[in-house]
């Protein structure tokens, strides 16, 4: 049980809480976005949308959402999907553990709930990859249960409403915002209430360039009334991602095919196909420019490639822009190195390796860094 006084939070009288609900929901009814997942109460559809929307913009998600449900229209279809098709459906969204967890959860539903989507918060939260936020969103939107869905947008709004002096980036503080939402949530329209706060936090009360004077509930906001909007929410700066320097080896054979391999390691980008990647350290010494004068690969890189793939290569001297991609904790900086295979033979190595022509690429899942590498190569290569 949370004692709000311990956190300097003064709860509103019931009448004020009811007034807040009414004004927020009236604004939502008038201004809510017409989104495909808001036209349904199907819990499977809502689940898919909520997982996709994590760390991803709404306009980016819509075509992914529609294609995903076209390819996997039911929980059973998701549970039975082949990995490559599953990853292809998610290609470009990033955070690929999310879709793998979804498939595990779909299998749980088929086994533990006889294929029927669970209908209580506790049962929904028991599924793989579903935390308190997603469980609350599904429970409130699909089943009209008064369960909060507390994400970063909601915490931002609450921090300003009550001038909450807690770092919203610390997981241990989420319980306070969760408890506060349990007090505020409208029991008659919990799903709409949750979505209204999300919309408010993602637009009018966005982290950058908020427009608090346009807020439908500005009269309730202590930060707005006290002129402290720039202070809240409190959030410590994120750690900078660690730089990782790589060479992408784009190898072409005499048939015009390119050498691709499947990442079979657990963790980052597992299951995706990519050009051979070799981590190097000397790129850091070349500076942070966007274009390197590329000679033949460093001898150690050539030796590493020869050992791993057992292919004879005529290395080329071509210049390509540096490819950059930021993950949550890592920043890849990739230099492209090209070469021609002297013989049209299959490489001798332990992993899954294949020669593919470009018109076959769309049959294989490529993660975003691979897509960027290919785009730079196509744009800047000179035969």
C-alpha positions in Angstrom: 0.0 0.0 0.0 1.5 3.3 -1.1 1.5 6.2 1.4 1.4 9.2 -1.0 2.4 11.6 1.7 5.8 9.9 1.8 6.3 11.1 -1.7 4.9 14.6 -1.3 1.8 13.8 -3.3 -1.5 15.3 -2.2 -4.4 13.5 -3.6 -7.4 15.4 -4.9 -10.9 15.3 -3.3 -13.2 12.8 -5.1 -15.2 15.6 -6.8 -12.0 17.0 -8.3 -11.0 13.6 -9.5 -14.4 13.1 -11.2 -14.1 16.5 -12.8 -10.6 15.6 -14.1 -11.9 12.4 -15.6 -14.8 14.1 -17.3 -12.7 16.8 -18.9 -10.0 14.5 -20.1 -12.5 12.0 -21.6 -14.5 14.8 -23.3 -11.3 16.0 -24.9 -10.4 12.5 -26.0 -13.8 11.9 -27.5 -13.3 15.0 -29.7 -9.7 14.7 -30.6 -8.7 11.0 -30.4 -6.8 9.7 -33.4 -8.5 7.3 -35.7 -6.2 4.3 -35.5 -6.9 0.8 -36.7 -6.4 -0.8 -33.2 -8.9 1.6 -31.8 -11.7 0.2 -34.0 -11.6 -3.2 -32.2 -11.8 -4.7 -28.8 -10.1 -7.9 -30.0 -7.5 -8.6 -27.3 -5.1 -10.2 -29.8 -5.2 -7.2 -32.1 -4.7 -4.8 -29.2 -1.8 -6.9 -27.9 -0.1 -6.7 -31.3 -0.5 -3.0 -31.5 0.8 -2.4 -28.0 3.9 -4.4 -28.5 4.7 -2.7 -31.8 4.1 0.7 -30.3 6.9 0.3 -27.8 9.8 2.5 -28.9 8.1 3.0 -32.3 6.2 5.9 -33.8 2.5 5.4 -34.6 2.7 6.2 -38.3 5.5 3.7 -38.6 3.5 1.0 -36.8 0.3 1.1 -38.9 1.5 -0.8 -42.0 3.4 -3.3 -39.8 0.3 -3.9 -37.7 -2.0 -4.4 -40.8 0.5 -6.8 -42.5 1.2 -8.7 -39.3 -2.5 -9.5 -38.8 -2.9 -10.3 -42.4 0.0 -12.9 -42.1 -1.0 -14.1 -38.6 -4.7 -13.4 -38.2 -5.1 -15.5 -35.0 -3.2 -16.4 -31.9 -2.9 -20.0 -33.3 -1.3 -18.6 -36.6 1.2 -16.7 -34.5 2.0 -19.7 -32.4 2.7 -21.9 -35.4 4.6 -19.3 -37.5 8.0 -20.2 -38.9 10.8 -18.1 -37.5 12.0 -16.5 -40.7 8.5 -15.4 -41.7 7.9 -14.1 -38.2 11.1 -12.0 -38.3 10.3 -10.9 -41.9 7.0 -9.5 -40.5 8.9 -7.6 -37.9 11.8 -6.6 -40.1 12.7 -2.9 -39.5 10.8 -2.5 -36.2 13.8 -3.5 -34.1 13.8 -5.0 -30.6 13.3 -8.4 -32.1 13.0 -10.1 -28.7 9.5 -8.6 -28.6 8.2 -10.7 -31.5 9.9 -13.8 -30.2 8.3 -13.3 -26.8 4.9 -12.8 -28.5 5.2 -16.2 -30.2 6.1 -17.8 -26.9 3.1 -16.1 -25.3 0.9 -17.3 -28.2 2.0 -20.8 -27.5 1.2 -20.3 -23.8 -2.3 -19.3 -24.7 -2.7 -22.3 -26.9 -1.5 -24.7 -24.1 -2.6 -23.0 -20.9 -5.8 -21.3 -22.0 -6.9 -23.7 -24.7 -6.4 -21.0 -27.4 -8.7 -18.4 -25.8 -7.1 -15.1 -24.9 -7.0 -14.8 -21.0 -9.4 -12.2 -19.6 -8.0 -11.2 -16.2 -5.1 -8.9 -15.5 -3.2 -11.6 -13.6 -3.6 -14.1 -16.4 -2.6 -11.6 -19.1 0.4 -10.6 -17.1 1.5 -14.2 -16.8 2.2 -14.3 -20.6 5.8 -14.1 -21.8 6.9 -10.6 -22.6 3.9 -8.9 -21.1 4.6 -6.5 -18.3 2.3 -4.3 -16.1 1.9 -1.6 -18.8 0.9 -4.0 -21.6 -1.3 -6.1 -19.3 -3.1 -3.0 -18.1 -3.6 -1.8 -21.7 -5.1 -5.1 -22.9 -7.2 -5.6 -19.8 -8.7 -2.0 -19.9 -9.2 -1.7 -23.6 -10.3 -5.2 -24.5 -12.1 -6.2 -21.3 -13.0 -2.8 -19.7 -11.2 -3.7 -16.5 -10.1 -0.7 -14.3 -6.4 -1.5 -14.7 -3.9 1.3 -15.3 -1.5 1.3 -18.3 1.5 3.3 -17.1 4.0 4.2 -19.7 6.5 7.0 -20.1 3.8 9.3 -21.5 1.5 8.7 -18.6 4.2 9.2 -16.0 5.2 12.5 -17.7 1.6 13.8 -17.4 1.2 12.6 -13.8 4.6 14.1 -12.7 3.4 17.5 -14.0 -0.1 17.2 -12.5 1.2 16.5 -9.0 4.8 17.9 -9.2 6.1 14.4 -8.4 9.8 14.6 -7.4 10.7 11.1 -8.5 12.9 10.0 -11.4 10.6 8.4 -13.9 13.5 6.5 -15.4 14.0 4.4 -12.2 11.9 1.2 -12.4 11.5 1.3 -8.6 9.5 4.5 -8.8 6.9 3.1 -11.3 4.9 1.6 -8.4 4.1 5.1 -7.2 2.7 6.2 -10.6 0.9 2.9 -10.8 -0.8 3.4 -7.5 -1.7 7.0 -8.4 -3.3 5.8 -11.6 -5.4 3.3 -9.6 -6.9 6.2 -7.8 -7.5 8.4 -10.9 -8.6 5.9 -13.5 -12.2 6.1 -14.6 -14.0 2.9 -13.6 -16.6 3.3 -16.4 -14.2 3.9 -19.3 -10.8 2.6 -18.2 -9.5 1.9 -21.7 -10.4 5.3 -23.0 -9.0 6.9 -19.9 -5.6 5.2 -20.4 -5.5 6.0 -24.0 -6.5 9.6 -23.4 -3.5 10.1 -21.0 -1.2 8.4 -23.5 -2.4 10.7 -26.3 -2.0 13.8 -24.0 1.5 12.7 -23.1 2.6 12.0 -26.6 1.4 15.2 -28.1 0.4 18.2 -26.0 2.7 17.2 -23.1 5.4 15.7 -25.3 9.0 15.5 -23.8 10.1 18.1 -26.3 8.3 21.4 -27.1 5.2 20.7 -25.0 2.2 23.0 -25.4 0.7 23.0 -21.9 -1.5 26.0 -22.6 -3.5 23.7 -25.0 -4.0 21.0 -22.4 -7.6 20.2 -21.6 -6.6 19.6 -18.0 -4.2 22.4 -17.5 -6.3 23.8 -14.6 -5.4 20.5 -12.7 -1.7 20.7 -13.4 0.3 21.9 -10.5 3.4 22.3 -12.7 1.4 24.5 -15.1 -0.1 26.6 -12.4 3.2 27.0 -10.6 5.3 27.6 -13.7 7.5 24.5 -13.2 6.7 22.7 -16.4 10.4 22.7 -17.3 11.3 20.8 -14.1 9.0 17.9 -14.5 9.2 15.1 -15.1 12.5 14.4 -13.3 14.7 12.0 -15.4 18.4 11.3 -15.1 20.2 11.4 -18.5 20.7 8.1 -20.3 24.1 6.6 -20.6 25.6 7.1 -24.0 25.6 3.9 -26.2 28.9 2.1 -26.4 30.5 2.5 -29.9 31.1 -0.7 -31.8 33.2 -0.6 -35.0 32.6 -3.2 -37.7 33.4 -4.0 -41.3 30.7 -5.3 -43.6 32.2 -7.6 -46.2 30.0 -7.3 -49.4 31.3 -10.2 -51.5 30.0 -10.8 -55.0 30.5 -13.9 -57.1 30.7 -14.2 -60.9 26.9 -15.0 -61.1 26.1 -11.6 -59.5 25.1 -13.1 -56.2 26.1 -11.8 -52.8 27.3 -13.7 -49.8 24.8 -13.7 -46.9 24.9 -15.5 -43.6 22.4 -16.1 -40.8 23.1 -14.8 -37.3 22.6 -17.9 -35.2 24.0 -16.4 -32.0 21.6 -15.7 -29.1 20.8 -12.1 -28.4 21.1 -9.1 -30.7 19.6 -9.7 -34.3 19.5 -13.5 -33.8 17.9 -15.2 -36.8 18.5 -12.4 -39.3 20.5 -12.6 -42.5 23.4 -10.2 -43.1 26.6 -9.6 -45.0 29.6 -11.0 -43.1 30.4 -8.6 -40.2 33.8 -8.5 -38.6 34.4 -6.3 -35.5 37.5 -4.1 -35.7 39.1 -1.6 -33.5 41.3 0.4 -35.9 38.3 2.4 -37.3 38.2 4.4 -34.1 41.7 5.7 -35.0 40.5 7.0 -38.4 38.3 9.6 -36.9 34.5 10.1 -36.9 34.2 11.3 -40.5 31.4 10.0 -42.8 33.7 8.8 -45.5 36.9 6.8 -45.2 39.6 6.5 -47.9 39.4 2.7 -48.1 42.4 0.6 -49.2 42.4 -3.1 -48.9 41.2 -4.5 -45.6 43.5 -4.6 -42.7 45.6 -7.8 -42.9 44.1 -9.0 -39.7 40.6 -8.6 -41.1 41.6 -10.5 -44.3 43.0 -13.2 -42.2 39.9 -13.5 -40.1 37.7 -13.6 -43.1 39.8 -16.2 -44.8 39.7 -18.4 -41.7 36.0 -18.0 -41.2 34.8 -18.5 -44.8 37.7 -20.1 -46.7 37.1 -18.1 -49.9 39.7 -16.5 -52.2 38.8 -12.9 -52.6 40.0 -10.1 -54.9 39.5 -7.1 -52.6 38.4 -3.8 -54.1 39.4 -0.3 -53.2 36.1 1.7 -53.1 34.9 4.4 -50.8 31.6 4.2 -49.0 29.9 6.4 -46.5 30.1 5.1 -42.9 26.9 3.3 -41.9 25.6 4.2 -38.5 22.9 2.5 -36.4 22.1 3.1 -32.8 20.7 0.4 -30.6 19.6 1.1 -27.0 23.1 0.4 -25.5 25.4 0.2 -28.6 26.2 2.4 -31.5 27.3 0.5 -34.6 29.7 2.3 -37.0 30.1 0.1 -40.1 32.6 0.5 -42.9 31.8 -1.3 -46.1 34.5 -3.4 -47.8 33.8 -5.0 -51.2 35.4 -7.9 -53.0 34.9 -10.4 -55.8 35.0 -14.2 -55.1 37.6 -15.7 -57.4 35.6 -18.9 -57.7 31.9 -19.5 -57.6 32.1 -22.0 -54.8 30.2 -22.2 -51.5 32.2 -21.0 -48.5 33.5 -23.5 -46.1 32.3 -22.5 -42.6 30.1 -23.8 -39.8 27.3 -21.3 -40.0 24.4 -21.0 -42.4 25.8 -19.3 -45.5 24.1 -18.7 -48.9 24.7 -16.9 -52.2 21.7 -14.7 -53.1 20.8 -12.5 -56.0 19.3 -9.1 -55.0 15.9 -10.1 -56.3 15.8 -12.9 -53.7 16.5 -10.6 -50.8 12.9 -10.0 -50.0 12.5 -13.7 -49.1 14.8 -13.4 -46.1 14.6 -11.2 -43.0 17.1 -8.4 -42.9 17.5 -6.2 -39.8 17.7 -2.5 -40.1 21.5 -2.2 -40.0 21.7 -4.7 -42.9 19.1 -2.7 -44.8 21.1 0.5 -44.3 24.3 -1.2 -45.5 22.6 -2.4 -48.7 21.1 1.0 -49.4 24.5 2.7 -49.1 26.1 0.0 -51.3 23.5 0.4 -54.0 23.6 4.2 -53.9 27.4 4.6 -53.9 28.9 1.5 -55.6 30.6 2.1 -59.0 31.1 -0.9 -61.2 
